[in-house]
Amino acid sequence: EIAAEEDNIKIAKVNVDDSPDLARRYEIMSIPALIVFENGEPAKKLIGAKPKGALLEEIGEFL
């Protein structure tokens, strides 16, 4: 939903079982996990399921 509503953000879904190297690289120990990248670098990491409103509050500074 957020990807469809926000033009200035790209969202990618990665299955950590299919990409364990990425899970290790970004230290993903629990899912779901959301990593916000800014200028190609991780800027914020969120762990756990959150309602849309809470996610928007957490990542609002990047939108």
N, CA, C and O atoms as a MOPAC input file, in Angstrom:
PM7 MOZYME 1SCF
protein

 N      0.81500 1    -1.20100 1     0.00000 1
 C      0.00000 1     0.00000 1     0.00000 1
 C      0.85500 1     1.26000 1     0.00000 1
 O      0.61200 1     2.19100 1    -0.76700 1
 N      1.85800 1     1.27500 1     0.87100 1
 C      2.69800 1     2.47100 1     0.99100 1
 C      3.42300 1     2.74100 1    -0.32400 1
 O      3.52400 1     3.89100 1    -0.75200 1
 N      3.92400 1     1.69700 1    -0.96200 1
 C      4.63900 1     1.87200 1    -2.23200 1
 C      3.73200 1     2.48100 1    -3.29500 1
 O      4.18600 1     3.28600 1    -4.10900 1
 N      2.46600 1     2.11000 1    -3.29500 1
 C      1.52500 1     2.64000 1    -4.28400 1
 C      1.16300 1     4.09300 1    -3.99900 1
 O      0.84200 1     4.84900 1    -4.91600 1
 N      1.21600 1     4.47800 1    -2.73600 1
 C      0.80200 1     5.82400 1    -2.33400 1
 C      1.93800 1     6.84200 1    -2.34700 1
 O      1.69200 1     8.04100 1    -2.48400 1
 N      3.15700 1     6.38600 1    -2.20800 1
 C      4.31300 1     7.28600 1    -2.10900 1
 C      5.17800 1     7.16300 1    -3.35900 1
 O      5.68200 1     6.08300 1    -3.67000 1
 N      5.34500 1     8.26500 1    -4.06800 1
 C      6.12700 1     8.25000 1    -5.30500 1
 C      7.63600 1     8.27000 1    -5.07100 1
 O      8.39800 1     7.82400 1    -5.92900 1
 N      8.06900 1     8.77400 1    -3.93800 1
 C      9.50200 1     8.98300 1    -3.72100 1
 C     10.15200 1     7.88500 1    -2.88100 1
 O     11.19000 1     8.10900 1    -2.25900 1
 N      9.54400 1     6.70400 1    -2.86300 1
 C     10.12600 1     5.59600 1    -2.11300 1
 C     10.00500 1     4.32400 1    -2.95300 1
 O      9.00700 1     4.11900 1    -3.64400 1
 N     11.02500 1     3.47900 1    -2.88700 1
 C     10.98900 1     2.18100 1    -3.55200 1
 C     10.96300 1     1.12300 1    -2.46700 1
 O     11.71500 1     1.20400 1    -1.49600 1
 N     10.11000 1     0.14300 1    -2.62600 1
 C     10.00000 1    -0.92600 1    -1.63900 1
 C     10.28500 1    -2.24600 1    -2.33300 1
 O      9.71900 1    -2.54400 1    -3.38500 1
 N     11.16600 1    -3.03000 1    -1.73600 1
 C     11.51100 1    -4.34400 1    -2.26800 1
 C     11.27600 1    -5.38300 1    -1.18400 1
 O     11.56000 1    -5.14900 1    -0.00900 1
 N     10.76300 1    -6.51400 1    -1.58600 1
 C     10.51900 1    -7.61500 1    -0.65300 1
 C     11.55200 1    -8.70200 1    -0.93600 1
 O     11.73900 1    -9.11200 1    -2.08200 1
 N     12.21800 1    -9.16100 1     0.11600 1
 C     13.24400 1   -10.18500 1    -0.02100 1
 C     12.90900 1   -11.33400 1     0.91800 1
 O     12.64300 1   -11.12100 1     2.10000 1
 N     12.92300 1   -12.54100 1     0.39400 1
 C     12.71900 1   -13.73300 1     1.21000 1
 C     14.08500 1   -14.14500 1     1.75800 1
 O     14.97200 1   -14.52200 1     0.99300 1
 N     14.25600 1   -14.07500 1     3.07200 1
 C     15.56600 1   -14.36900 1     3.66200 1
 C     15.94900 1   -15.83900 1     3.50300 1
 O     17.13200 1   -16.17400 1     3.55200 1
 N     14.96600 1   -16.71800 1     3.31500 1
 C     15.29000 1   -18.12300 1     3.06700 1
 C     15.92900 1   -18.29500 1     1.68800 1
 O     16.77700 1   -19.16600 1     1.49200 1
 N     15.51600 1   -17.46200 1     0.74500 1
 C     16.08800 1   -17.51800 1    -0.60300 1
 C     17.36700 1   -16.69200 1    -0.72400 1
 O     18.15800 1   -16.90200 1    -1.64300 1
 N     17.56800 1   -15.75600 1     0.19800 1
 C     18.73500 1   -14.85600 1     0.15400 1
 C     19.40100 1   -14.75300 1     1.52700 1
 O     19.44100 1   -13.67300 1     2.11700 1
 N     19.92300 1   -15.86800 1     2.03500 1
 C     20.52300 1   -15.83600 1     3.37600 1
 C     21.73200 1   -14.90900 1     3.47000 1
 O     22.04500 1   -14.40300 1     4.54700 1
 N     22.41500 1   -14.68300 1     2.33800 1
 C     23.55800 1   -13.77000 1     2.34500 1
 C     23.12200 1   -12.35000 1     2.68800 1
 O     23.82100 1   -11.65100 1     3.42100 1
 N     21.98200 1   -11.91800 1     2.17000 1
 C     21.46700 1   -10.58400 1     2.51100 1
 C     21.04400 1   -10.51200 1     3.97200 1
 O     21.26200 1    -9.50200 1     4.64000 1
 N     20.43900 1   -11.58600 1     4.46400 1
 C     20.03200 1   -11.62200 1     5.87100 1
 C     21.25000 1   -11.46300 1     6.77800 1
 O     21.20100 1   -10.72000 1     7.75900 1
 N     22.32700 1   -12.14800 1     6.46000 1
 C     23.56000 1   -12.02100 1     7.25300 1
 C     24.16100 1   -10.62700 1     7.11100 1
 O     24.56100 1   -10.00700 1     8.09700 1
 N     24.21800 1   -10.15000 1     5.88900 1
 C     24.83800 1    -8.84600 1     5.62200 1
 C     24.17100 1    -7.72500 1     6.41800 1
 O     24.84300 1    -6.83100 1     6.93200 1
 N     22.84300 1    -7.78500 1     6.51200 1
 C     22.11100 1    -6.72300 1     7.20500 1
 C     21.62300 1    -7.14700 1     8.58700 1
 O     20.78200 1    -6.48400 1     9.19500 1
 N     22.16900 1    -8.26700 1     9.07200 1
 C     21.91400 1    -8.75600 1    10.43100 1
 C     20.42600 1    -8.89500 1    10.73300 1
 O     19.94500 1    -8.44000 1    11.77100 1
 N     19.70500 1    -9.53200 1     9.81000 1
 C     18.28500 1    -9.80400 1    10.00800 1
 C     18.16900 1   -11.09900 1    10.79900 1
 O     18.49100 1   -12.17500 1    10.29500 1
 N     17.70800 1   -10.98900 1    12.04000 1
 C     17.54900 1   -12.14700 1    12.91600 1
 C     16.07900 1   -12.50800 1    13.10900 1
 O     15.76000 1   -13.63700 1    13.48200 1
 N     15.19600 1   -11.56500 1    12.85800 1
 C     13.75700 1   -11.77100 1    13.02400 1
 C     13.03600 1   -11.20300 1    11.81400 1
 O     13.50400 1   -10.26600 1    11.16700 1
 N     11.88700 1   -11.79200 1    11.52700 1
 C     11.06900 1   -11.27500 1    10.44200 1
 C      9.65800 1   -11.05500 1    10.95200 1
 O      9.22200 1   -11.75600 1    11.86500 1
 N      8.94300 1   -10.11200 1    10.39600 1
 C      9.34200 1    -9.23300 1     9.31200 1
 C     10.33100 1    -8.16600 1     9.77200 1
 O     10.34800 1    -7.77000 1    10.93700 1
 N     11.13400 1    -7.72200 1     8.85000 1
 C     12.10300 1    -6.65400 1     9.10800 1
 C     12.03700 1    -5.66100 1     7.95300 1
 O     11.80500 1    -6.03600 1     6.80400 1
 N     12.24200 1    -4.41200 1     8.27600 1
 C     12.23600 1    -3.35000 1     7.27100 1
 C     13.50100 1    -2.53300 1     7.46100 1
 O     13.77600 1    -2.04000 1     8.55500 1
 N     14.25800 1    -2.39400 1     6.40000 1
 C     15.45200 1    -1.55500 1     6.44200 1
 C     15.24300 1    -0.40400 1     5.47300 1
 O     14.94400 1    -0.61600 1     4.29800 1
 N     15.39900 1     0.80100 1     5.96900 1
 C     15.30000 1     1.99200 1     5.13100 1
 C     16.71900 1     2.37300 1     4.72800 1
 O     17.59300 1     2.53600 1     5.57900 1
 N     16.93800 1     2.51300 1     3.43400 1
 C     18.23600 1     2.92200 1     2.91800 1
 C     18.16000 1     4.37200 1     2.47000 1
 O     17.17200 1     4.81300 1     1.88300 1
 N     19.22100 1     5.09200 1     2.75900 1
 C     19.34100 1     6.46600 1     2.29000 1
 C     20.73200 1     6.61800 1     1.69900 1
 O     21.72700 1     6.33700 1     2.36600 1
 N     20.80300 1     7.05800 1     0.46400 1
 C     22.07900 1     7.17700 1    -0.25300 1
 C     22.82600 1     5.84700 1    -0.29500 1
 O     24.05300 1     5.81400 1    -0.20200 1
 N     22.08100 1     4.75300 1    -0.43600 1
 C     22.68100 1     3.43600 1    -0.56800 1
 C     23.13400 1     2.78700 1     0.71900 1
 O     23.69000 1     1.69000 1     0.68700 1
 N     22.91400 1     3.43300 1     1.85100 1
 C     23.34200 1     2.90200 1     3.14600 1
 C     22.13400 1     2.70800 1     4.05800 1
 O     21.18500 1     3.49000 1     3.99800 1
 N     22.15800 1     1.66600 1     4.90900 1
 C     21.05500 1     1.48700 1     5.85600 1
 C     20.95400 1     2.69200 1     6.79000 1
 O     21.94100 1     3.09400 1     7.40700 1
 N     19.76600 1     3.25800 1     6.88700 1
 C     19.55400 1     4.43700 1     7.72600 1
 C     18.66900 1     4.12300 1     8.92600 1
 O     18.75400 1     4.79600 1     9.95400 1
 N     17.81700 1     3.10400 1     8.80200 1
 C     16.91000 1     2.75800 1     9.89600 1
 C     16.46000 1     1.31800 1     9.70700 1
 O     16.21100 1     0.87600 1     8.58600 1
 N     16.35800 1     0.58400 1    10.82700 1
 C     15.89800 1    -0.79600 1    10.78100 1
 C     14.71600 1    -0.94800 1    11.73200 1
 O     14.77500 1    -0.52800 1    12.88700 1
 N     13.64500 1    -1.55200 1    11.22900 1
 C     12.45700 1    -1.82500 1    12.03400 1
 C     12.22400 1    -3.32700 1    12.03900 1
 O     12.30400 1    -3.97800 1    10.99800 1
 N     11.94000 1    -3.86800 1    13.20300 1
 C     11.69900 1    -5.29700 1    13.34100 1
 C     10.28800 1    -5.50900 1    13.86700 1
 O      9.84000 1    -4.80300 1    14.77100 1
 N      9.59400 1    -6.48000 1    13.29900 1
 C      8.26400 1    -6.83500 1    13.77700 1
 C      7.15700 1    -6.22700 1    12.93400 1
 O      7.34000 1    -5.20700 1    12.26900 1
 N      6.00900 1    -6.87700 1    12.98000 1
 C      4.84200 1    -6.39700 1    12.23300 1
 C      4.29800 1    -5.13900 1    12.89200 1
 O      4.19500 1    -5.05700 1    14.11600 1
 N      3.95500 1    -4.17100 1    12.07200 1
 C      3.41600 1    -2.90200 1    12.56600 1
 C      2.26200 1    -2.48900 1    11.66100 1
 O      2.28700 1    -2.76400 1    10.46100 1
 N      1.25600 1    -1.83600 1    12.22100 1
 C      0.19200 1    -1.31800 1    11.36000 1
 C      0.72000 1    -0.20100 1    10.46000 1
 O      1.74100 1     0.41800 1    10.75600 1
 N      0.02200 1     0.04300 1     9.37600 1
 C      0.44600 1     1.02400 1     8.38400 1
 C      0.74400 1     2.38300 1     9.01000 1
 O      1.76100 1     2.99800 1     8.69000 1
 N     -0.11700 1     2.85300 1     9.88500 1
 C      0.08200 1     4.16100 1    10.50800 1
 C      1.37600 1     4.23300 1    11.29100 1
 O      2.08200 1     5.23900 1    11.23800 1
 N      1.69200 1     3.16800 1    12.02200 1
 C      2.93200 1     3.13200 1    12.80000 1
 C      4.14600 1     3.11700 1    11.87500 1
 O      5.15000 1     3.77300 1    12.15300 1
 N      4.05600 1     2.37200 1    10.78300 1
 C      5.16100 1     2.35200 1     9.81400 1
 C      5.38900 1     3.73400 1     9.22400 1
 O      6.52800 1     4.18600 1     9.10700 1
 N      4.30400 1     4.40400 1     8.85200 1
 C      4.43800 1     5.74400 1     8.27400 1
 C      5.07000 1     6.71500 1     9.26300 1
 O      5.86300 1     7.57200 1     8.87000 1
 N      4.72700 1     6.58900 1    10.54000 1
 C      5.35600 1     7.44100 1    11.55800 1
 C      6.84600 1     7.15800 1    11.64800 1
 O      7.65200 1     8.08300 1    11.75100 1
 N      7.21200 1     5.88500 1    11.60900 1
 C      8.61500 1     5.48400 1    11.74300 1
 C      9.46700 1     5.92300 1    10.54900 1
 O     10.62300 1     6.31100 1    10.71700 1
 N      8.89700 1     5.86200 1     9.35000 1
 C      9.69200 1     6.16800 1     8.15500 1
 C      9.35400 1     7.53000 1     7.55400 1
 O      9.87300 1     7.88200 1     6.49400 1
 N      8.51000 1     8.28000 1     8.20400 1
 C      8.05900 1     9.56900 1     7.68500 1
 C      9.18100 1    10.52000 1     7.31800 1
 O      9.06300 1    11.27200 1     6.35000 1
 N     10.25500 1    10.49700 1     8.06800 1
 C     11.37300 1    11.40500 1     7.78100 1
 C     12.04200 1    11.10100 1     6.44100 1
 O     12.75100 1    11.94700 1     5.89700 1
 N     11.82100 1     9.90300 1     5.91000 1
 C     12.44100 1     9.50500 1     4.64500 1
 C     11.51000 1     9.69100 1     3.44800 1
 O     11.92600 1     9.51300 1     2.30300 1
 N     10.25900 1    10.04700 1     3.70800 1
 C      9.27700 1    10.19300 1     2.62400 1
 C      9.31500 1    11.57700 1     2.02600 1
 O      8.55500 1    11.87200 1     1.10300 1

